[in-house]
């Protein structure tokens, strides 16, 4: 009596240049952003151009890598084990993003709950206030910087509230799109997914308007003390993630138009939904801890 062993084919992709291209793009973004921030007070400088070049490289990498993976998937090269690998990879990626934002929220918590009271002379640090910063007031947000300049805090009413409603609505529309896919209702899928993309673009447009208002009318800039630092780092990085999520959804939208995905096989769509819902949850935390409290 013989026992037949059934093996499942596991596709091993050929060597790819996309990872190194992505690494180069991230390096250009990091170097360009650092150079741009350091050159804000000076005339000229190439930091901004390097930053834009890095963003262009990343966008090129995303579309190129997506094209490769889509072609492999549509050719039927992926097995159930590959599907599990994709799920694990996306899960770990989102976990790394959670830790990324946790670091910035941790910095905000440290500044608000530890540094500010310490500078104000809390506990046994009474001499700290008198020696380091005699005119310091232990309140948040700090609208007075060490050099004596003042700024304004961004309120939660208006654009921030509108953006919160927009992102919450986008999660609902994306859920309806997912339900349409699972029920094989292609028209509903297309409409709801397209509406989600429009909401993502609207969010980015309003955030750009908010930044213009902050810089030109409120005096709230990246170098406006610890409040300005934490505000723009948290909202800026979140805006970058919304941009990437919108690009992800646009790719999914064109795939839907081409007839890709089935009710039983659509992890790429599910991964995009995971990422978008994660971005929405981060914004809710950001809205509460940065704008409201």
C-alpha positions in Angstrom: 0.0 0.0 0.0 1.5 3.3 -1.0 0.7 6.7 0.3 0.5 9.4 -2.3 2.0 12.7 -1.2 0.3 15.7 -2.6 2.5 18.8 -2.9 1.4 22.3 -3.7 3.5 24.3 -6.0 5.1 27.3 -4.4 6.1 30.1 -6.8 9.5 31.6 -6.2 9.7 34.9 -8.1 12.9 35.8 -9.9 15.3 38.4 -8.6 13.8 41.9 -8.6 15.2 45.4 -8.7 12.2 46.9 -7.0 13.4 46.6 -3.4 16.6 48.4 -4.1 14.8 51.1 -6.0 12.4 51.5 -3.1 15.4 51.8 -0.7 16.9 54.5 -2.9 13.6 56.4 -3.0 13.3 56.2 0.8 16.9 57.4 1.2 16.3 60.4 -1.1 13.1 61.3 0.9 14.9 61.1 4.3 17.9 63.1 3.1 15.8 65.6 1.1 13.4 66.2 3.9 16.2 66.7 6.4 18.0 69.1 4.1 14.8 71.0 3.3 13.9 71.5 6.9 17.5 72.7 7.7 17.4 75.1 4.8 14.0 76.7 5.6 15.7 79.8 7.0 18.2 80.1 4.2 18.0 81.0 0.6 18.1 78.4 -2.1 19.2 74.8 -1.4 18.4 71.6 -3.1 16.7 69.7 -0.3 13.2 70.3 -1.7 14.2 68.9 -5.1 15.8 65.8 -3.6 12.7 65.2 -1.6 10.5 65.5 -4.7 12.9 63.1 -6.5 12.6 60.6 -3.7 8.8 60.8 -3.8 8.8 60.3 -7.6 11.1 57.2 -7.2 8.8 55.7 -4.6 5.7 56.3 -6.8 7.6 54.7 -9.8 8.5 51.7 -7.6 5.0 51.3 -6.3 3.4 51.1 -9.7 6.2 49.0 -11.1 6.2 46.5 -8.3 2.4 46.4 -8.3 2.4 45.7 -12.1 4.8 42.7 -11.6 2.8 41.2 -8.7 -0.5 41.7 -10.6 0.9 40.0 -13.7 2.1 37.0 -11.6 -1.3 36.8 -9.8 -3.3 36.9 -13.0 -1.1 34.2 -14.5 -2.2 31.8 -11.8 1.3 31.5 -10.3 0.2 32.0 -6.7 -0.9 29.2 -4.4 -2.8 29.1 -1.1 0.6 29.2 0.7 1.5 32.3 -1.2 -1.8 33.8 -0.2 -1.0 33.1 3.5 2.5 34.6 3.0 0.9 37.8 1.6 -1.5 38.0 4.6 1.4 37.6 7.0 3.5 40.1 5.2 0.7 42.7 5.2 -0.1 42.1 8.8 3.5 42.6 9.9 3.7 45.7 7.7 0.7 47.3 9.4 2.1 46.3 12.8 5.3 48.1 11.9 3.2 51.2 11.0 1.5 51.0 14.3 4.9 51.1 16.0 5.9 54.0 13.8 3.0 56.1 14.9 3.3 54.9 18.5 6.8 56.4 18.6 5.4 59.9 17.6 2.5 59.6 20.0 5.0 58.6 22.7 7.0 61.8 21.9 3.8 63.9 22.2 3.0 62.2 25.5 6.5 62.8 26.9 6.5 66.5 25.9 3.0 67.1 27.3 3.0 65.0 30.5 6.7 65.1 31.5 8.8 67.8 29.8 6.3 70.7 30.1 5.5 70.1 33.9 9.3 69.6 34.5 10.1 73.0 32.9 7.3 74.6 34.9 8.9 73.5 38.1 6.7 70.6 39.0 7.7 68.2 41.8 11.2 69.0 43.1 12.2 71.1 40.0 11.2 74.5 41.3 14.7 75.9 40.4 14.4 74.6 36.8 11.7 77.2 36.0 13.7 80.0 37.6 17.0 79.2 35.9 16.2 77.7 32.5 13.1 79.6 31.5 11.8 82.1 34.1 8.8 83.2 32.0 7.7 79.7 31.1 4.1 78.7 31.7 3.4 75.0 32.0 0.3 74.9 29.7 -0.4 72.9 26.5 -0.3 73.7 23.8 2.9 75.8 24.1 2.3 78.9 22.0 5.4 80.7 23.2 8.8 79.4 22.0 12.1 79.8 23.8 13.1 82.8 21.6 10.0 84.6 22.7 8.0 84.3 19.5 4.4 83.3 19.7 2.1 81.2 17.6 -1.5 79.9 17.7 -2.8 76.4 18.4 -4.9 74.7 15.7 -8.4 74.2 16.9 -10.4 71.0 16.2 -13.4 72.8 14.7 -13.5 73.6 11.0 -11.1 71.8 8.7 -9.9 69.1 11.2 -13.5 68.2 12.0 -14.5 68.1 8.3 -11.5 65.8 7.6 -12.5 63.5 10.4 -16.0 63.1 9.0 -14.5 62.6 5.6 -12.2 59.8 6.7 -15.0 58.1 8.8 -17.3 58.2 5.8 -14.5 56.8 3.5 -14.2 53.7 5.8 -18.0 53.1 5.4 -17.9 53.5 1.6 -14.9 51.2 1.4 -16.7 48.6 3.5 -19.7 48.8 1.1 -17.3 48.3 -1.8 -15.9 45.2 -0.1 -19.4 43.8 0.5 -20.2 44.5 -3.2 -17.1 42.5 -4.2 -18.0 39.6 -1.9 -21.5 39.5 -3.4 -20.1 39.9 -6.9 -22.0 43.2 -7.5 -19.4 44.8 -9.8 -21.4 48.1 -10.3 -21.8 48.7 -6.5 -18.1 47.8 -6.1 -17.0 50.3 -8.6 -19.2 53.1 -7.4 -18.3 52.7 -3.7 -14.6 52.3 -4.4 -14.6 55.4 -6.6 -16.4 57.4 -3.9 -13.8 56.3 -1.4 -11.0 57.5 -3.6 -12.7 60.9 -4.0 -13.0 61.2 -0.3 -9.3 60.4 0.2 -8.4 63.1 -2.4 -10.8 65.6 -0.6 -9.1 64.8 2.7 -5.6 65.6 1.2 -7.0 68.8 -0.4 -8.4 70.1 2.9 -5.2 69.2 4.8 -3.2 71.2 2.3 -5.6 74.1 2.8 -5.1 73.7 6.6 -1.4 73.9 6.2 -1.6 77.0 4.2 -3.9 78.6 6.8 -1.5 77.5 9.6 1.6 79.0 7.9 0.2 82.2 6.4 -2.4 83.2 9.0 -1.6 81.5 12.3 2.2 81.6 12.4 2.1 77.9 13.1 5.2 76.4 11.3 7.4 73.4 11.7 9.9 75.4 13.8 7.2 76.9 16.1 8.4 75.1 19.2 7.6 71.6 20.3 3.9 72.1 19.5 4.6 73.0 15.9 7.1 70.1 15.7 4.7 67.4 17.0 1.7 68.9 15.1 3.4 68.8 11.7 5.2 65.5 12.2 2.1 63.6 13.2 -0.3 65.2 10.7 2.3 65.3 7.9 3.3 61.6 8.2 -0.4 60.7 8.4 -1.0 62.7 5.3 1.8 60.8 3.6 0.1 57.5 4.6 -3.3 58.8 3.2 -1.5 59.6 0.0 -0.1 56.1 -0.3 -3.4 54.6 0.6 -5.1 56.6 -2.1 -2.6 55.4 -4.6 -3.3 51.9 -3.5 -7.0 52.4 -3.9 -6.6 53.9 -7.4 -4.6 50.8 -8.5 -7.4 48.6 -7.1 -10.0 50.7 -8.9 -8.4 50.2 -12.3 -8.0 46.5 -11.6 -11.7 46.4 -10.8 -12.5 48.1 -14.2 -10.3 45.4 -15.9 -12.4 42.7 -14.3 -9.9 41.5 -11.7 -10.9 39.9 -8.4 -13.5 37.4 -7.6 -15.7 36.9 -4.4 -13.4 34.1 -3.4 -10.0 35.5 -4.4 -9.3 39.2 -3.7 -6.7 39.5 -1.1 -5.1 42.6 -2.8 -8.4 44.4 -2.3 -8.6 43.2 1.3 -5.0 44.4 1.9 -5.9 47.8 0.6 -9.0 47.9 2.9 -6.9 46.9 5.9 -4.4 49.7 5.2 -7.1 52.3 4.7 -9.0 51.4 7.9 -5.7 51.5 9.8 -5.1 55.0 8.5 -8.5 56.0 9.6 -8.0 54.7 13.1 -4.7 56.6 13.4 -6.5 59.8 12.4 -9.1 59.3 15.1 -6.3 59.0 17.7 -4.5 62.0 16.1 -7.7 64.1 16.1 -8.3 63.4 19.8 -4.8 63.8 21.2 -3.5 66.5 18.9 -6.5 68.7 18.1 -9.0 68.1 20.9 -7.1 67.5 24.1 
